[in-house]
Amino acid sequence: MKLNHYNSEFIKPLALLAPSGIWLLLLLLLPTLIISELSLVKDIAPGDIVNPDGIQNYIRILQPLYLQVIFNSLLFAINTTIICLILGFPVAYWIGQMAPKRWRNLLLLGFVLPLWTSSLLRSYAWITILRPTGLLNSLLTSLGLPALELLNRNPAVLIGMSYSLLPYMVLVLYASLEKLDQQLLEAAADLGANPVQTFWRVTVPQVFPGIAAGSLLVFITALGDFIDPELLGGASSMTAARLIYNQFLGATQNWGFGSALSMTLILVVSIAIALVIKFGEATPNK
């Protein structure tokens, strides 16, 4: 009887986890294993026999040209995360703490409304705005100001990526700021803390898990973004995602090297997640 009870307690959670587990196995684990195997095959093309023979593809990544591409991807992701955090925190704070409660859900919905449109459509909209004869330069020239050359440059990529990912940062930060303990803020004011001290020593520690989670979400998404660098950036805006695309679907057709680049990105993302798990918990000030 005790054995049957133990089996029942073991089978019930397993049955609940089985659908998601099968989904992750088929669409995440198995493709990752296939990619990792292909990454060990040099110069493999579609239809070739898979015969892993070494780490030549990973050694090739260490060439200065490809290291520069990975560095560009990291730089875009980090800068996009910083921009989204700087712009998103005041918005999330205002919605979560200052806006009337009856309007908060509507305001949040309005802010994330661009997510309902296609990312491709948003990028083409920015092309219309940033091109030499676009809306921005037309406005600047009408005001007697010089036109800006932004399209097919790094600033255009940062603008497009920040615009696309800002709602994610606001959503995560709002979830943390909405639960901000007002009693701690009042206690800090009673003890003589000015607004800046209250912000850094009371507000930030309380919402730090949300800051870490939002930054990680934006960083990972920006690191793998393909559409914005492809449409808004030029040759100098080459990223790892664009390079991987060229290896699989471009003229190069080198699946082994593309797989090695993919595994490298997975490693970078895994390190970022591990750092957030280790250091992302807020620690109360003593």
QUIKAVEN-V912076 format. One record per residue. N is the residue number from 1. RES is the residue in one letter. BURIAL is b if it has 16 or more other C-alpha atoms within 10 Angstrom, else e. D_FIRST is the distance of its C-alpha to the first C-alpha in whole Angstrom. Layout:
BEGIN
n-><N	N>
res-><RES	RES>
burial-><BURIAL	BURIAL>
d_first-><D_FIRST	D_FIRST>
END
This chain:
BEGIN
n-><1	2	3	4	5	6	7	8	9	10	11	12	13	14	15	16	17	18	19	20	21	22	23	24	25	26	27	28	29	30	31	32	33	34	35	36	37	38	39	40	41	42	43	44	45	46	47	48	49	50	51	52	53	54	55	56	57	58	59	60	61	62	63	64	65	66	67	68	69	70	71	72	73	74	75	76	77	78	79	80	81	82	83	84	85	86	87	88	89	90	91	92	93	94	95	96	97	98	99	100	101	102	103	104	105	106	107	108	109	110	111	112	113	114	115	116	117	118	119	120	121	122	123	124	125	126	127	128	129	130	131	132	133	134	135	136	137	138	139	140	141	142	143	144	145	146	147	148	149	150	151	152	153	154	155	156	157	158	159	160	161	162	163	164	165	166	167	168	169	170	171	172	173	174	175	176	177	178	179	180	181	182	183	184	185	186	187	188	189	190	191	192	193	194	195	196	197	198	199	200	201	202	203	204	205	206	207	208	209	210	211	212	213	214	215	216	217	218	219	220	221	222	223	224	225	226	227	228	229	230	231	232	233	234	235	236	237	238	239	240	241	242	243	244	245	246	247	248	249	250	251	252	253	254	255	256	257	258	259	260	261	262	263	264	265	266	267	268	269	270	271	272	273	274	275	276	277	278	279	280	281	282	283	284	285	286>
res-><M	K	L	N	H	Y	N	S	E	F	I	K	P	L	A	L	L	A	P	S	G	I	W	L	L	L	L	L	L	L	P	T	L	I	I	S	E	L	S	L	V	K	D	I	A	P	G	D	I	V	N	P	D	G	I	Q	N	Y	I	R	I	L	Q	P	L	Y	L	Q	V	I	F	N	S	L	L	F	A	I	N	T	T	I	I	C	L	I	L	G	F	P	V	A	Y	W	I	G	Q	M	A	P	K	R	W	R	N	L	L	L	L	G	F	V	L	P	L	W	T	S	S	L	L	R	S	Y	A	W	I	T	I	L	R	P	T	G	L	L	N	S	L	L	T	S	L	G	L	P	A	L	E	L	L	N	R	N	P	A	V	L	I	G	M	S	Y	S	L	L	P	Y	M	V	L	V	L	Y	A	S	L	E	K	L	D	Q	Q	L	L	E	A	A	A	D	L	G	A	N	P	V	Q	T	F	W	R	V	T	V	P	Q	V	F	P	G	I	A	A	G	S	L	L	V	F	I	T	A	L	G	D	F	I	D	P	E	L	L	G	G	A	S	S	M	T	A	A	R	L	I	Y	N	Q	F	L	G	A	T	Q	N	W	G	F	G	S	A	L	S	M	T	L	I	L	V	V	S	I	A	I	A	L	V	I	K	F	G	E	A	T	P	N	K>
burial-><e	e	e	e	e	e	e	e	e	e	e	e	e	e	e	e	e	e	e	e	e	e	e	e	e	e	e	e	e	e	e	b	e	e	b	b	b	b	b	b	b	b	b	b	b	e	e	e	e	e	e	e	e	e	e	b	b	b	e	e	b	e	e	e	e	b	e	b	b	b	e	b	b	b	e	b	b	b	b	b	b	b	b	b	b	e	e	b	b	e	b	b	b	b	b	b	b	e	e	e	e	e	e	b	e	e	e	b	e	e	b	b	e	e	e	e	e	e	b	e	e	b	b	b	e	b	b	e	b	b	b	b	e	e	e	b	b	b	e	e	e	e	e	e	e	e	b	e	e	b	b	b	b	b	b	b	b	b	b	b	b	b	b	b	b	b	b	b	b	b	b	b	b	b	e	b	b	b	e	b	e	e	e	e	b	e	e	b	e	e	e	e	b	e	e	e	e	b	e	e	b	b	b	b	b	b	b	b	b	b	b	b	b	b	b	b	b	b	b	b	b	b	b	b	b	b	b	b	b	b	b	b	b	e	e	e	b	b	b	b	b	b	b	b	b	b	b	b	e	e	e	e	b	b	b	b	b	b	b	b	b	b	b	b	b	e	e	e	b	e	e	e	b	e	e	b	e	e	e	b	e	e	e	e	e	e>
d_first-><0	4	5	5	6	9	10	11	13	14	15	17	19	20	21	23	25	25	29	30	29	31	34	34	34	36	39	39	37	39	42	42	42	44	47	46	47	50	51	52	54	58	60	57	58	56	56	56	54	51	52	51	54	54	54	58	57	55	59	61	59	61	64	66	66	62	62	64	62	59	61	62	59	57	60	60	56	57	60	58	56	58	60	57	56	60	60	57	56	59	58	54	56	58	56	53	55	58	58	58	54	55	56	54	52	55	56	53	53	57	57	54	56	57	54	54	56	56	57	60	61	61	63	66	66	67	69	71	71	72	74	78	79	76	75	75	79	80	80	81	84	85	85	87	84	84	81	78	77	73	72	71	70	68	68	67	64	63	64	62	59	59	60	57	54	56	54	50	52	52	49	47	50	50	46	47	50	49	46	49	49	53	52	53	56	57	57	58	61	62	62	65	63	65	63	63	62	59	58	58	56	54	54	53	50	48	49	48	45	46	50	48	45	48	50	48	47	51	52	49	50	54	53	52	55	57	59	61	62	63	65	66	67	69	70	69	66	64	60	58	56	60	60	56	58	61	59	57	59	62	65	64	61	59	55	55	57	55	52	52	54	51	48	51	50	47	47	49	47	44	46	47	43	43	46	45	41	42	45	45	43	45	46	48	51	52>
END
